[in-house]
Amino acid sequence: MRYVLLAAVVALVLIGNVSCAPERQGPTVQAVDKVVRNCELIDSTGKAVKSGLPYAIVEEFHDGIALVRVGSWQDGKAGYVDKTGKLVIQPVYEDGSYFSEGLAAVAKDYDHWGFVDKTGKMVIGAIYAKAGWFSEGLAPVCAESHPAERWGFIDHTGKLVIRPQYDAVGEFSDDLAPVLVGNKISGKWGYIDKTGKLVIQPQFREAKSFSDGLAFVCTSTPDDEYSKWICIDKTGKTAFESAAFAEGFADGLALVWSGVGRAFIDKTGKEIISNPPGSEYLLERNFSGGLAVVSVGRRFGYIDKTGKLVIGPLTATAVSDLSEGVAAVARMSTKDGTYGYIDKAGKLITKTPYDCVGVAYEGLAPVRVGDRETGKWGFVDKADKMVVEPKYDMVGRPSEGLIPVGFGDEQQAKWGYIDLTGKMVIEPQFQWPRAFSEGLASVRVHAGTGYIDKTGKMVIEPQFMSGEAFSEGLAAVDCNYKVGFINATGSFIVRPAYDWGLHFSDGLATVGIEQKSGFIDRTGSIVIPLQSRGARPFSEGLSAAGDEKGWGFIDKTGKMVVQPKYTEVGDFSEGLAWVRIGGMREEGGGQWGYIDKTGKMVIPAKFRLARDFFDGLAAVSLTDMPDEKWGYIDRTGKFVIQPQFDGAGDFSGGIAGVGWKIGGPSR
């Protein structure tokens, strides 16, 4: 999917790099606004050529056809439309690729992929576990599902041209395709031609597809402190060294990411369009059709090759690349809901409803006065007294007596820290701050991400792409897309070797390479091998971990103590964890209940949605949207606050944020 999505809750302060998992701060009550999405198509001047398309998402056009989702963009069915917005292939598929060379890969379910033509006829049967799009006459297909994935290539007739033998592959371009020889942890990438012959030997840690005769590859080893990237030609010879990661060239330019910002470079490696932190916009996508997608605060736009903003900013939740003269823009209209706080008896303690609220920390709860575009954030105490006046555009989570506060839009905001009385302690000067933890907080400046103390002094110099909060004396940091762990002096205790890493908990930290995850101790030794899917930090002695069968829980020896049979699970909190039975991960459906640490179902799976226990209560819903109503149960499963809210947050310090769609609460 070549779509850029706007974060649903802009008040959350997120570190802007995906390698270190972001910490959530600020409001966490799910939105209760009544949302109506529609899409429109615009041309290269920004003019709407087709409006009011009733789809959650329209992707870019290829061969005159675009994939759409009907319903939610997360769990809606996939079909295809032409440039008039007319459905030409009905939305009956779980997923799909764009059309290429007259065919598109579609999923009847998530383990059965085939190919359809422009009439919707299945011309290559749905017999593959996964499939990609055709490129230069060949399409990648996976013969077996996870964990025994083996990829090969088929032609337009479905004939297997290159037998499935690789753990991962890229698309053919310039007559070559990247392939992984060996497993995803220790294997190496090389390039094959269309006969399957290796023409550039496996030697790279990562490799991207060729475009315009050049490809980006990673030459670093697990022991290197920073990832090293170069750009090679079709003989494997180095064309130039790259200081940053890039997907590839398009329209003669490549978008690269580094610790000091983003930029477009040409085929010599020369920077053509610079985009340091604090710029007017943030580069998001490669050029397509002469324009590139950028984000401008909470909006989107398009720039030309001079860097000039020629379309936008557009108020939209998502935009696609310009392709075949048109781009899709997903709009969202809302009718604002109202929010407030309740106590553990369900009594409303808020005197005046707010436009948004969050979770209380250190005796203060965030509230927004005004709409999403112009509203301001402040903090109230448990008696609903306004302690910090609403004058901030964004706020973070109170921690260790200080609160991150920001002025301006998301991309250009300057952040500082106030104390719990609202006094400015550290003047606004940073980007993307985290809450304080163990006396330090990560912040971003032009040179990169570093750590400050509570006086605002930079005690660990800005040198990282992003940084987690300190936990148990260590913090995960991203060094050019590889994650390691530093101590409070900034020295590496665990060298950067992982694709991602999370904080330490119970003496262990989750780390991952590709889709495999495991645990290391504070010396960096692997104590639980990288074998689970998406393992999470330990909570109350157990960690959620998954495999091809589903999700369960492991103990600190790596033993599976709750078998992986659930579609989805939460973390243990107050002795219980929610589990989901049925449905599909990232999709709707199924029933939710709660298990104890032995795996026994102690609260039957009868809910449509459920959250963790806090302060002895958990928010649950019995019904689906749009009639969804939330209430709170105790640890026996008994409703102590009946379902009545359109949105509900976790209890903290005896209060919880709740919301109503229209009209507010009845008193």
SULZI-V676221 format. One record per pair of residues at least 6 apart in sequence whose ideal C-beta (glycine too) atoms are under 7 Angstrom apart, sorted by the first residue. I is the first residue (numbers start at 1). J is the second residue. D is the distance in whole Angstrom. If there is no record, write none. Layout:
i: (I	I)
j: (J	J)
d: (D	D)
This chain:
i: (1	2	2	2	2	3	3	3	3	4	4	4	4	4	4	4	5	5	6	6	6	8	9	9	10	10	10	11	11	11	11	11	12	12	12	13	13	13	13	13	13	13	14	15	15	15	15	16	16	17	17	17	19	19	19	19	19	19	20	20	20	20	20	20	20	20	20	21	21	23	23	23	25	25	25	25	26	26	26	26	26	27	27	27	27	28	28	28	29	29	29	29	29	29	29	29	30	31	32	32	32	32	32	32	33	33	33	33	34	34	34	35	35	36	37	37	37	37	38	38	38	38	39	39	39	39	39	39	39	39	40	40	40	40	40	40	40	41	41	41	41	41	42	42	42	42	42	43	43	43	44	44	44	44	46	46	49	50	50	53	55	55	55	56	56	56	56	56	57	57	57	57	57	58	58	58	58	58	59	59	59	59	59	60	60	60	60	60	60	61	61	61	61	62	62	62	62	63	63	63	64	64	64	65	65	65	65	65	66	66	66	67	67	67	67	68	68	68	68	69	69	69	70	70	70	70	71	74	75	75	77	77	77	78	78	78	78	78	79	79	79	79	79	80	80	81	81	82	83	88	89	89	90	93	93	93	94	94	94	95	96	96	96	96	97	97	97	97	98	98	99	100	100	100	101	102	102	103	103	103	103	103	103	104	104	104	105	105	105	105	105	105	106	106	106	107	108	110	111	111	112	113	113	113	113	114	114	114	114	114	114	115	115	116	116	117	124	128	128	128	129	129	129	129	130	131	131	131	132	132	132	133	135	135	135	136	136	136	137	137	138	138	138	138	138	138	139	139	140	140	140	140	141	141	141	142	142	142	142	143	143	143	144	145	146	147	149	150	150	150	151	151	151	151	152	152	152	152	152	153	153	154	154	155	162	166	166	166	167	167	167	167	167	168	168	169	169	169	170	170	170	170	171	171	172	173	173	173	174	174	174	175	175	176	176	176	176	176	176	177	177	177	178	178	178	178	178	179	179	179	180	180	181	181	181	181	182	184	184	184	185	185	185	188	188	188	189	189	189	189	189	190	190	190	190	190	191	191	192	192	193	200	204	204	204	205	205	205	206	206	207	207	208	208	208	208	209	209	210	211	211	211	212	212	212	213	213	214	214	214	214	214	215	215	216	216	216	216	216	217	217	217	218	218	218	219	219	220	220	222	223	225	225	225	225	226	226	226	227	227	227	229	229	229	230	230	230	231	231	231	231	232	232	233	240	240	242	242	243	244	244	244	245	245	245	246	246	246	247	248	249	250	250	250	251	251	251	252	252	253	253	253	253	253	253	254	254	254	255	255	255	255	255	256	256	256	259	259	259	259	260	260	260	260	261	261	261	262	262	263	263	263	263	264	264	265	265	266	273	275	275	276	277	277	277	278	278	280	281	281	281	281	281	281	282	282	282	283	283	284	284	284	285	285	285	286	287	288	288	288	289	289	289	290	290	291	291	291	291	291	292	292	293	293	293	293	294	294	294	295	296	296	296	297	297	297	298	298	299	299	299	299	299	300	300	300	300	300	301	301	301	301	301	302	302	302	302	303	303	304	314	316	316	316	317	317	318	319	319	320	320	321	335	336	336	337	337	337	337	337	338	338	338	338	339	339	339	339	339	339	339	339	340	340	340	340	340	340	340	341	341	341	341	341	341	341	342	342	342	342	342	343	343	343	344	344	344	344	346	348	348	349	349	350	351	353	354	354	354	355	355	355	355	355	356	357	357	357	357	358	358	358	359	359	359	359	360	360	360	361	361	361	361	362	362	363	363	363	364	364	364	364	364	365	365	365	365	366	366	366	367	367	367	367	368	368	368	368	369	369	369	370	376	376	376	376	377	377	377	377	378	378	378	378	378	379	379	380	380	381	382	382	382	387	387	388	388	389	392	392	392	393	393	393	393	394	394	395	395	395	396	396	396	396	397	398	399	399	399	400	401	401	402	402	402	402	402	403	403	404	404	404	404	405	405	405	406	406	406	407	407	407	408	413	414	414	415	415	415	415	416	416	416	416	416	417	417	418	418	419	426	430	430	430	431	432	433	433	434	434	434	435	435	436	437	437	437	438	439	439	440	440	440	440	440	440	441	441	442	442	442	442	443	443	443	445	447	448	448	448	448	449	449	449	449	449	450	450	450	450	450	451	451	451	452	452	453	460	461	464	464	464	465	465	465	466	467	467	468	468	468	469	469	470	471	471	471	472	472	472	473	473	474	474	474	474	474	474	475	475	476	476	476	476	476	477	477	477	479	482	482	482	483	483	483	483	484	484	484	484	484	485	485	485	485	486	486	487	493	493	494	494	498	498	498	499	499	499	500	501	501	501	502	502	502	503	503	504	505	505	505	506	506	506	507	507	508	508	508	508	508	508	509	509	510	510	510	510	510	511	511	511	512	513	515	516	516	517	517	517	517	517	518	518	518	518	518	518	518	519	519	519	520	520	521	528	532	532	532	533	533	534	535	535	535	536	536	536	537	538	539	539	539	540	541	541	542	542	542	542	542	542	543	543	544	544	544	544	545	545	545	546	547	549	549	550	550	550	550	551	551	551	551	552	552	552	552	552	552	553	553	554	554	555	562	562	563	566	566	566	567	567	567	567	567	567	567	568	568	569	569	569	570	570	570	571	571	572	573	573	573	574	574	574	575	575	576	576	576	576	576	576	577	577	578	578	578	578	578	579	579	580	580	581	581	581	582	582	582	583	583	591	591	591	592	592	592	592	592	593	593	593	593	593	593	594	594	595	595	596	603	607	607	607	608	608	608	608	609	609	610	610	611	611	611	612	612	613	614	614	614	615	615	615	616	616	617	617	617	617	617	618	618	619	619	619	619	620	620	620	621	621	621	621	622	622	623	628	629	629	629	629	630	630	630	630	631	631	631	631	631	632	632	633	633	634	645	645	645	646	646	646	647	647	648	648	649	649	649	650)
j: (59	59	60	320	321	57	59	318	320	284	285	293	295	300	318	319	317	318	298	317	318	31	27	31	298	372	410	26	27	377	394	395	24	25	26	25	26	394	396	404	432	433	22	22	432	434	466	432	466	465	466	478	466	478	481	483	499	500	466	467	468	476	477	478	483	500	501	500	502	434	468	469	396	397	404	435	358	366	395	396	397	356	357	358	366	358	359	649	339	357	358	647	648	649	657	659	647	647	337	646	647	659	660	661	334	335	336	337	334	335	661	332	334	333	56	330	331	332	52	53	54	331	53	55	57	58	328	329	330	331	48	50	51	52	53	329	331	49	50	83	326	328	48	49	326	327	329	49	325	326	289	291	322	325	311	312	326	84	85	85	68	69	70	69	71	72	73	76	68	69	73	318	330	66	68	81	320	328	66	67	98	320	328	66	98	320	321	323	328	83	323	324	326	98	99	100	323	99	100	102	82	83	324	80	82	88	99	118	80	81	328	78	80	96	98	79	80	81	91	76	77	78	76	77	79	91	77	586	587	588	91	92	93	91	93	94	95	96	87	89	90	91	92	88	89	87	88	88	326	118	116	120	120	106	107	108	107	109	110	107	104	105	106	107	104	105	132	133	104	133	118	133	134	135	134	117	118	115	116	117	123	134	156	115	116	133	113	115	131	132	133	139	113	114	116	113	126	584	129	145	126	126	128	130	131	122	124	125	126	127	128	123	124	122	123	123	158	141	142	143	142	143	144	145	142	139	140	141	139	140	171	139	171	172	173	172	173	175	155	156	153	154	155	161	172	194	153	154	151	153	169	171	151	152	154	149	150	151	164	150	152	164	150	548	548	548	167	164	165	166	164	166	168	169	160	162	163	164	165	161	162	160	161	161	196	179	180	181	180	182	183	184	187	180	184	177	178	179	177	178	208	209	177	209	194	209	210	211	210	213	234	193	194	191	192	193	199	210	234	191	192	209	189	191	207	208	209	189	190	192	187	189	187	188	190	202	188	513	514	516	513	516	530	202	203	204	202	204	206	207	217	198	200	201	202	203	199	200	198	199	199	236	217	218	219	218	219	220	217	218	215	217	215	216	247	248	215	248	234	248	249	250	249	252	267	233	234	231	233	239	249	267	232	248	229	231	242	246	248	229	230	232	227	228	229	228	230	227	228	497	495	479	492	495	496	479	480	496	480	481	482	242	244	245	238	241	242	239	240	242	269	238	239	239	268	269	256	269	258	256	257	258	256	257	481	254	255	256	286	254	267	286	287	288	287	288	290	266	267	264	265	266	272	287	305	264	265	286	262	264	283	285	286	262	263	265	448	464	465	480	276	446	447	448	275	276	277	275	283	271	273	274	275	272	273	271	272	272	307	282	283	446	431	444	446	412	446	296	294	295	296	301	309	411	294	295	411	292	294	293	294	295	292	293	321	292	305	321	322	323	322	323	325	304	305	302	303	304	310	322	302	303	300	302	319	321	301	302	303	411	312	313	411	409	410	411	409	410	312	313	314	315	316	312	313	314	316	319	309	311	312	313	314	310	311	312	322	309	310	310	329	329	330	331	330	332	330	327	329	327	328	327	662	355	371	646	659	660	661	662	353	659	660	664	353	354	355	356	357	657	658	659	348	350	353	354	357	658	665	349	350	357	365	655	656	657	348	349	655	656	658	349	654	655	615	617	651	654	641	665	667	384	655	384	384	664	367	368	369	368	369	370	371	375	368	365	366	367	657	365	366	657	649	650	652	657	652	653	655	397	398	399	652	398	420	381	382	653	379	381	387	398	420	379	380	655	657	377	379	395	378	379	380	390	375	376	377	390	375	376	390	376	390	391	392	393	390	392	394	395	386	388	389	390	391	387	388	386	387	387	653	654	655	421	422	418	422	422	405	406	407	406	407	408	413	406	413	403	404	405	403	404	433	435	435	420	435	436	437	436	419	420	417	419	425	436	454	417	418	415	417	433	435	415	416	418	413	414	415	413	414	428	414	431	428	429	428	430	431	433	424	426	427	428	429	425	426	424	425	425	456	443	444	445	444	444	441	443	441	442	469	441	469	454	469	470	471	470	453	454	451	452	453	459	470	488	451	452	449	451	467	469	449	450	452	462	462	462	463	464	465	462	464	465	466	467	458	460	461	462	463	459	460	467	458	459	459	490	490	477	478	479	478	479	480	478	475	477	475	476	503	475	503	488	503	504	505	504	507	522	487	488	485	486	487	493	504	522	485	486	483	485	501	502	503	483	484	486	496	496	497	498	496	498	500	501	492	494	495	496	497	493	494	501	509	492	493	493	522	524	520	524	511	512	513	512	513	514	512	509	510	511	509	510	537	509	537	522	537	538	539	538	541	556	521	522	519	520	521	527	538	556	519	520	517	519	535	536	537	517	518	520	530	530	533	530	531	530	532	533	534	535	526	528	529	530	531	532	535	527	528	535	526	527	527	558	545	546	547	546	547	546	543	544	545	543	544	571	543	556	571	572	573	572	555	556	553	554	555	561	572	597	553	554	551	553	569	571	552	553	554	564	564	564	565	564	565	566	567	564	566	568	569	560	562	563	564	565	566	561	562	560	561	561	595	599	599	579	580	581	580	581	582	583	584	585	590	580	585	577	578	579	577	578	612	577	612	597	612	613	614	613	616	635	596	597	594	595	596	602	613	635	594	595	592	594	610	611	612	593	595	590	592	590	591	605	589	590	591	589	590	605	606	607	605	607	608	609	610	601	603	604	605	606	607	602	603	601	602	602	637	620	621	622	621	622	623	624	620	621	618	620	618	619	650	618	650	635	650	651	652	651	652	654	634	635	632	633	634	640	651	632	633	630	632	648	650	630	631	633	628	629	630	643	629	643	629	646	643	644	645	646	643	645	647	648	639	641	642	643	644	640	641	639	640	640	658	659	660	659	660	661	658	659	656	658	656	657	658	656)
d: (6	7	6	6	5	6	6	5	5	5	6	5	7	7	6	6	7	5	6	5	7	7	6	7	6	7	6	5	5	7	6	7	5	6	5	4	6	7	4	6	7	7	4	5	6	7	4	6	7	5	4	5	7	4	6	5	6	5	5	7	5	5	7	5	6	7	7	6	5	6	7	6	4	4	7	6	5	6	5	6	6	6	6	3	6	6	5	6	7	6	6	5	7	4	4	6	5	7	4	4	3	4	7	6	4	7	6	5	7	5	5	6	6	5	5	6	7	5	6	6	6	5	4	5	7	5	6	7	5	7	5	6	4	7	6	5	7	5	4	7	5	6	6	7	7	5	6	5	6	6	7	7	6	6	4	7	6	7	5	5	4	6	6	5	6	6	4	5	7	5	5	6	6	5	5	7	7	4	5	5	6	6	7	6	7	4	5	4	7	7	5	4	6	4	5	6	7	4	7	7	6	6	7	5	6	6	5	6	7	6	7	6	6	5	6	6	7	5	7	4	7	6	5	5	6	4	6	6	4	5	4	6	6	6	4	7	6	4	6	5	5	3	7	6	4	6	6	5	6	7	7	4	7	4	6	7	5	6	6	4	6	6	4	7	5	4	6	4	6	6	7	4	5	6	4	6	6	5	7	6	7	6	7	7	6	7	6	6	4	6	6	7	7	6	5	5	5	7	6	5	4	6	5	6	4	5	5	5	3	7	7	6	4	5	7	5	4	4	6	7	5	7	6	4	4	6	7	5	6	4	6	6	4	5	6	4	7	7	6	7	4	7	6	6	5	6	7	6	5	6	5	7	7	6	5	5	7	5	7	5	7	4	6	7	5	6	6	4	6	7	6	5	6	4	6	5	5	4	6	5	4	6	6	5	4	4	6	7	5	7	6	6	6	4	7	6	7	5	6	4	7	4	6	5	7	5	5	6	4	6	6	6	6	5	7	6	7	5	6	7	6	7	5	6	4	7	6	7	6	5	5	5	6	6	6	4	6	7	4	7	5	6	6	4	6	6	6	4	6	4	7	5	5	5	4	6	6	4	6	7	5	4	4	6	6	4	7	6	7	4	7	5	5	5	6	5	6	6	7	4	4	6	4	7	7	6	6	5	6	6	6	6	6	7	6	6	6	5	6	7	6	6	6	7	5	5	6	5	4	4	6	6	7	6	6	5	4	7	4	5	5	4	7	6	5	5	6	5	5	6	7	6	6	5	6	4	6	7	6	4	5	3	7	5	5	5	6	4	7	6	7	4	5	6	4	7	7	7	7	4	7	6	6	6	7	7	6	7	7	6	6	7	5	7	6	6	4	7	5	7	6	7	6	6	5	4	6	4	4	5	6	5	6	5	4	5	6	5	4	7	5	6	6	6	6	6	7	7	4	6	5	6	6	7	6	5	5	7	6	5	6	6	6	4	6	7	7	4	5	6	4	6	7	7	7	4	7	6	7	5	7	5	6	6	6	6	5	7	5	7	6	4	7	3	5	5	6	6	6	4	6	6	7	6	7	5	5	5	5	6	3	5	6	6	4	6	7	5	7	5	6	5	6	6	5	5	4	6	5	5	4	6	6	6	6	6	5	6	5	7	4	7	5	4	6	5	7	6	4	6	7	4	6	3	5	6	7	6	7	5	5	6	6	5	7	6	6	7	7	6	6	6	6	6	7	6	7	6	4	6	7	6	7	5	5	5	4	6	6	5	6	6	6	5	4	7	7	5	4	7	4	6	6	6	5	7	5	5	6	5	4	7	7	4	6	6	7	6	4	6	6	5	6	6	6	7	7	6	6	5	6	7	6	7	5	7	5	7	6	6	4	6	4	5	6	7	6	5	7	4	6	5	5	3	7	5	4	5	6	5	7	7	6	7	7	7	4	7	4	6	7	6	6	6	6	4	6	6	7	5	6	3	6	6	5	7	4	5	7	4	6	6	4	6	6	5	6	6	5	6	6	4	6	7	6	5	4	7	4	6	6	6	6	7	4	6	6	5	6	5	6	5	5	4	7	5	4	5	6	5	4	4	6	6	4	5	6	5	5	5	5	6	7	7	4	5	7	4	6	7	5	7	6	7	5	7	7	6	6	5	4	7	7	7	6	5	4	4	5	6	7	6	5	7	5	5	5	5	5	4	7	6	4	7	5	7	5	4	7	4	6	6	4	7	6	5	6	5	5	4	5	6	6	7	4	5	7	4	7	7	6	7	5	7	6	6	6	6	7	6	5	6	4	7	7	7	6	6	4	4	6	7	6	5	6	4	5	5	5	4	7	5	4	7	7	6	7	5	7	7	6	4	4	6	6	6	5	6	5	6	7	5	6	4	5	6	6	7	4	5	7	4	7	7	6	7	4	7	6	7	6	7	7	6	6	6	5	6	6	7	6	6	7	6	6	4	6	6	5	7	6	4	6	5	5	4	6	7	7	6	4	7	5	7	5	4	4	6	7	4	6	6	6	7	4	6	5	6	7	7	4	5	7	4	7	7	4	7	6	7	5	6	7	5	6	6	5	6	7	7	5	6	5	5	7	5	5	5	6	6	5	6	5	6	5	5	4	7	7	6	4	5	7	5	7	4	7	4	6	6	5	7	6	5	7	6	6	4	5	6	7	5	5	4	5	6	6	7	4	5	7	4	7	7	6	7	5	7	6	7	6	6	7	6	6	5	4	7	7	6	5	5	5	6	5	5	6	4	6	3	3	4	6	7	6	4	7	6	4	6	5	5	3	7	7	6	4	5	7	5	4	4	6	6	5	6	6	6	7	4	6	5	6	4	6	6	7	7	5	5	6	4	7	6	6	7	4	7	6	7	5	7	6	5	6	4	7	7	7	6	5	6	5	7	7	6	6	7	4	6	7	7	6	5	7	4	5	5	5	4	6	6	4	6	7	5	4	6	7	6	5	5	6	4	7	5	5	4	7	6)
